[in-house]
Structures are given as structure tokens and as C-alpha cells.
Amino acid sequence: MGTLLRLQPGHADVVLVVVDPSAKSIEVARRAADIASRRARVIVVANKLRDETDLDVIREAMEGYELVRVPDDEAIANADRDGTAPIDVAPDAPGVRALVALAGRLEPAHSA
């Protein structure tokens, strides 16, 4: 939270708040999103989603924020254990595709 509290308005375009469906994570994410929303656009990354119930819990707690879904993905866990980048070893895994799509949304538009 300290970094968010020091963040000055205009110093970031977007703040990603990553949350998993645990009670502790949701509570911290709510506080972080509240602080960040006074300084920048907030995108909530609902991470490690196992099913629609997980998503519903996060959606209800983080109402009003833009939400990106990242499913719980064994390919990401395996890559992490092996010390490899998931995008290099499993680029078509659902979690990797979700993160690539998020990155594409964050990439600034370049004019030709």
C-alpha cells in the first residue's frame, strides 16, 4: 500500500490490482483499488479463477472497476515451478492468452 499512497496523480495511466478469490486478497485489493482510483485508472485482474463462483465473489467485492479474468492455469503453475516463462512454453494456455490480451489493452496506440 505504501507505493500506492506515494503515487501522485498523473504519474501512472493505469494501476493493475491483482486479486485472487481468497478473502484476504479481496480485502487488500479493495483497499488498493480505492487508493489507486484517486490517482489513475484501475483495472482489477481477477487471478486464479477456478469457476464462475470465484469470479462472482470478486466481481461483487470489486464492483465498479474494470475487470479482467485470468483462469487458474496449470501451465502457468508448471512454468513457474520450472523457472520458465509461461508464454515461452505454453503460449496457447488459457491463462497465458488472458494475460497477453491484457497486455494488448495496455499497449499504447501508435499512429502510423
URHU-V272036 format. One record per residue. N is the residue number from 1. RES is the residue in three letters. SS is DSSP state (@ for helix, = for strand, . for the rest). PHI is phi as a letter, one per 40 degrees, with the letter a starting at -180 (999 if undefined). PSI is psi in radians with two decimals (NA if undefined). Layout:
N | RES | SS | PHI | PSI
N | RES | SS | PHI | PSI
//
This chain:
1 | MET | . | 999 | -0.49
2 | GLY | @ | d | -0.74
3 | THR | @ | c | -0.74
4 | LEU | @ | c | -0.67
5 | LEU | @ | c | -0.52
6 | ARG | @ | c | -0.24
7 | LEU | . | c | 2.15
8 | GLN | . | c | 2.51
9 | PRO | . | d | 2.38
10 | GLY | . | g | -0.17
11 | HIS | . | c | -0.16
12 | ALA | . | a | 2.44
13 | ASP | . | c | -0.69
14 | VAL | = | b | 2.46
15 | VAL | = | b | 2.19
16 | LEU | = | c | 2.19
17 | VAL | = | b | 1.94
18 | VAL | = | c | 2.26
19 | VAL | = | b | 2.40
20 | ASP | = | b | 2.97
21 | PRO | . | c | 0.46
22 | SER | . | c | 2.66
23 | ALA | @ | d | -0.76
24 | LYS | @ | c | -0.79
25 | SER | @ | c | -0.73
26 | ILE | @ | c | -0.73
27 | GLU | @ | c | -0.79
28 | VAL | @ | c | -0.72
29 | ALA | @ | c | -0.69
30 | ARG | @ | c | -0.79
31 | ARG | @ | c | -0.75
32 | ALA | @ | c | -0.78
33 | ALA | @ | c | -0.67
34 | ASP | @ | c | -0.81
35 | ILE | @ | c | -0.85
36 | ALA | @ | c | -0.59
37 | SER | . | c | -0.29
38 | ARG | . | c | -0.08
39 | ARG | . | b | -0.42
40 | ALA | . | a | 3.00
41 | ARG | = | c | 2.44
42 | VAL | = | b | 2.27
43 | ILE | = | b | 2.18
44 | VAL | = | c | 2.18
45 | VAL | = | b | 1.81
46 | ALA | = | c | 1.84
47 | ASN | = | b | 2.64
48 | LYS | = | f | 0.72
49 | LEU | = | c | 2.19
50 | ARG | . | c | -0.54
51 | ASP | . | a | -3.11
52 | GLU | @ | c | -0.51
53 | THR | @ | c | -0.75
54 | ASP | @ | d | -0.80
55 | LEU | @ | c | -0.76
56 | ASP | @ | c | -0.71
57 | VAL | @ | c | -0.79
58 | ILE | @ | c | -0.77
59 | ARG | @ | d | -0.76
60 | GLU | @ | c | -0.74
61 | ALA | @ | c | -0.53
62 | MET | . | b | 0.54
63 | GLU | . | d | 2.40
64 | GLY | . | g | -0.16
65 | TYR | . | b | 2.58
66 | GLU | = | c | 2.38
67 | LEU | = | b | 2.34
68 | VAL | = | b | 2.33
69 | ARG | = | c | 2.33
70 | VAL | = | b | 1.96
71 | PRO | = | c | 2.69
72 | ASP | . | c | 2.22
73 | ASP | . | b | 2.04
74 | GLU | @ | c | -0.54
75 | ALA | @ | c | -0.65
76 | ILE | @ | c | -0.76
77 | ALA | @ | c | -0.73
78 | ASN | @ | c | -0.77
79 | ALA | @ | c | -0.71
80 | ASP | @ | c | -0.79
81 | ARG | @ | c | -0.62
82 | ASP | @ | c | -0.11
83 | GLY | . | g | 0.50
84 | THR | . | b | 2.84
85 | ALA | . | c | 2.19
86 | PRO | @ | d | -0.64
87 | ILE | @ | c | -0.46
88 | ASP | @ | c | -0.58
89 | VAL | @ | b | -0.34
90 | ALA | . | a | 1.07
91 | PRO | . | c | -0.35
92 | ASP | . | c | 0.06
93 | ALA | . | c | 2.51
94 | PRO | @ | d | -0.73
95 | GLY | @ | c | -0.69
96 | VAL | @ | c | -0.78
97 | ARG | @ | d | -0.69
98 | ALA | @ | c | -0.71
99 | LEU | @ | c | -0.64
100 | VAL | @ | c | -0.72
101 | ALA | @ | c | -0.71
102 | LEU | @ | c | -0.79
103 | ALA | @ | d | -0.70
104 | GLY | @ | c | -0.60
105 | ARG | @ | c | -0.49
106 | LEU | @ | c | -0.39
107 | GLU | . | c | 2.23
108 | PRO | . | c | 2.52
109 | ALA | . | c | 2.31
110 | HIS | . | b | 2.32
111 | SER | . | c | 2.52
112 | ALA | . | c | NA
//
